[in-house]
Amino acid sequence: MSYCYRLRFAAAIAIVIAGSAMPSSAHSFPEQETPAAGATVAAPPAVTIKYDAPIEGLFDSLQVLDAAGHDQSAGPPKVSGDGLELSVPVKSLVPGDYTVKWRVVCIDTHHTEGSYSFTVSTASQ
């Protein structure tokens, strides 16, 4: 997708959003994380966050960082068809602590971001 096409698409989305009757207080916040915040798990193949409101796929960020701060993502994050889930595949995670950092834009243009941690063990808990 060319830069000009993306810019025109983003402008069109902004116009539609500005003209819609969505409540101004709507934000997208995590409703469920996989792995869950604070969980100790076997190495997952991906990290997924389900949000309470749809997110805009062009402006999302989801990183899985190891204890040294190195990104362990194995590809770009993807938004589900309904716009409620953001997921990213991860490399083979070794036992240790990991931090998930996320940043999304709700379809009404509000930005939200946050982070949480989980632990990978040698056996599932």
RAKAJO-V685999 format. One record per pair of residues at least 4 apart in sequence whose ideal C-beta (glycine too) atoms are under 6 Angstrom apart, sorted by sequence separation. I is the first residue (numbers start at 1). J is the second residue. D is the distance in whole Angstrom. If there is no record, write none. Layout:
# RAKAJO-V685999
i: <I I>
j: <J J>
d: <D D>
This chain:
# RAKAJO-V685999
i: <1 22 33 35 51 65 66 79 80 106 1 55 80 35 66 105 79 63 64 104 35 64 77 78 63 103 77 34 75 101 62 73 74 33 74 99 100 47 60 74 32 72 99 30 31 72 97 98 31 57 97 28 29 62 28 95 60 62 64 95 26 28 93 95 55 54 67 54 67 51 50 64 65 50 64 48 49 63 48 62 46 47 61 46 60 59 55 56 43 56 47 49 53 54 28 43 28 27 37 39 40 40 26 42 27 29 35 28 27 40 22 17 17>
j: <5 26 37 39 55 69 70 83 84 110 6 60 85 41 72 111 86 71 72 112 44 73 86 87 73 113 88 48 89 115 77 88 89 49 90 115 116 64 77 91 50 90 117 49 50 91 117 118 52 79 119 51 52 86 53 120 86 88 90 121 53 55 120 122 83 83 96 84 97 84 84 98 99 85 100 85 86 101 87 102 87 88 103 89 104 105 104 105 93 107 100 102 106 107 104 120 106 106 116 118 119 121 108 124 110 112 118 112 112 125 108 108 109>
d: <5 6 5 5 6 5 5 6 6 5 6 6 4 5 6 5 6 5 5 6 6 6 5 6 6 4 4 5 5 5 4 5 4 5 6 6 5 5 6 5 4 5 5 5 5 5 6 6 5 4 5 4 6 5 4 5 5 5 5 6 5 5 5 5 6 3 5 6 5 5 6 6 5 5 6 6 5 5 4 5 5 6 4 5 5 4 4 5 4 5 6 6 5 5 5 5 4 6 4 5 4 5 5 4 5 6 4 6 5 5 5 6 6>
